[in-house]
Amino acid sequence: MNALSKTIAAGFAAALLSTTAPASVAAQDVAVRGGQVWTMGPAGVIEDGVVVIEDGRITAVGRAADIAIPQGMEVLEAPVVTPGLVDAHSTVGLTGYLNQFDDQDQLDGSDPVQPHLRAIDAYNPHDRLVQWVRELGVTTLHTGHGPGALVSGQTMVVKTRGNTVDAALVQDGTMIAANLGAWALDRDSAPGTRAKQMSMLRQALTAARGNATDDEVSDLVRRAFVQVIEGDTPLMITANRMQDMQSALRLAEEFGITVVLDGAADSHLMLDELREAGVSVILHPTMARNEGELENAAFTTASVLAEAGIPFALQSGYEAYVPKTRVVLWEAGFAAGNGLAPQDALASITIDAARVIGMDSRIGSLEVGKDGDVAMFDGDPFEFTSHAIGVVIEGEVVSRAVR
């Protein structure tokens, strides 16, 4: 990705430009022209490229000289254009930026096992954090219940726009969020030990397996685990210690279920095991503080996974302090400064993130037929002095702010 750090093609302003579209042009019709268009698809990097979006979908991608932009369509211009960024694991929309009791819905502590709690019932599309990450180029969130309980609830995929959760929703019930290790232990109750954590998960999965062919399963907890047993819903297990990661892999093999490893601070210690298991990893934020469960977290882990050929994505994760979230653009930039190739860093928050959450047929790259999600920058997105200067979601210009 050396070209990304080169001087941007002459003739493009250092801020987002646009023409004025006539009233007859639909809000989901727009063209985005870039000095460099990083498609993250087969077309690679296109110098002086253009992306045409009609009815919310990409209809053309290529050199500006070769693409006919429909007459009257609004045209945005920026030095660097990328796919809209994808946050592979977040709690944004459930954790509010005010950090007050009434806007903290990522965890219900009344029971250690609650796979039936739906993120869609708690998501607030108007929380300021949704706008904040959107203005920094994030167009898609895999968000939902966070750490702190053995099984905290469900996740979902949303776009960072929409007046209602239904308008933002891409997929409900994407994964079930489980947690192993100290974050989900309760010494005064259950589970009080790691062995108890695993026994409770086994008990729930065994009960679900016994009813997997029963269409009349009425218990919501059991029904959620039936979806895991039948392979319809992955179990996303947050585990950072090597012993907890090994337990997660053992559970996957024992029940034949799809497990996505989240956090995975110790992943560099068990590369062969991860590769053999064929699991995907949603790696901890690059700049996560390496203490407690994350004592083995490192700035270089992303580059180690990439070199080992283990599929992974970066995430913002969950933060217990204001402003409650990180920004994947910065996390990827820091990974790029610590051994991860810049192209791989961009992939970890675009196409690779889309693959890990099962959304790569719609998002993550600029290809014909995919959602018209675009992020625009006034320079190399990973340079500290660069800014996000515009964001498009399904053809709608949702931000013209300079951030």
Secondary structure as GFF3:
##gff-version 3
##sequence-region A 1 403
A	DSSP	three_ten_helix	2	5	.	.	.	ID=ss1
A	DSSP	beta_strand	17	18	.	.	.	ID=ss2
A	DSSP	beta_strand	30	38	.	.	.	ID=ss3
A	DSSP	beta_strand	45	54	.	.	.	ID=ss4
A	DSSP	beta_strand	57	63	.	.	.	ID=ss5
A	DSSP	three_ten_helix	64	66	.	.	.	ID=ss6
A	DSSP	beta_strand	74	83	.	.	.	ID=ss7
A	DSSP	beta_strand	85	90	.	.	.	ID=ss8
A	DSSP	three_ten_helix	101	103	.	.	.	ID=ss9
A	DSSP	three_ten_helix	119	121	.	.	.	ID=ss10
A	DSSP	alpha_helix	128	135	.	.	.	ID=ss11
A	DSSP	beta_strand	138	144	.	.	.	ID=ss12
A	DSSP	beta_strand	151	159	.	.	.	ID=ss13
A	DSSP	alpha_helix	165	168	.	.	.	ID=ss14
A	DSSP	beta_strand	169	171	.	.	.	ID=ss15
A	DSSP	beta_strand	176	179	.	.	.	ID=ss16
A	DSSP	three_ten_helix	182	184	.	.	.	ID=ss17
A	DSSP	alpha_helix	194	209	.	.	.	ID=ss18
A	DSSP	alpha_helix	220	229	.	.	.	ID=ss19
A	DSSP	beta_strand	235	239	.	.	.	ID=ss20
A	DSSP	alpha_helix	242	255	.	.	.	ID=ss21
A	DSSP	beta_strand	259	263	.	.	.	ID=ss22
A	DSSP	three_ten_helix	267	269	.	.	.	ID=ss23
A	DSSP	alpha_helix	271	277	.	.	.	ID=ss24
A	DSSP	beta_strand	280	283	.	.	.	ID=ss25
A	DSSP	three_ten_helix	292	294	.	.	.	ID=ss26
A	DSSP	alpha_helix	301	308	.	.	.	ID=ss27
A	DSSP	beta_strand	312	314	.	.	.	ID=ss28
A	DSSP	alpha_helix	328	336	.	.	.	ID=ss29
A	DSSP	alpha_helix	342	347	.	.	.	ID=ss30
A	DSSP	alpha_helix	351	356	.	.	.	ID=ss31
A	DSSP	beta_strand	374	377	.	.	.	ID=ss32
A	DSSP	beta_strand	388	393	.	.	.	ID=ss33
A	DSSP	beta_strand	396	399	.	.	.	ID=ss34
###
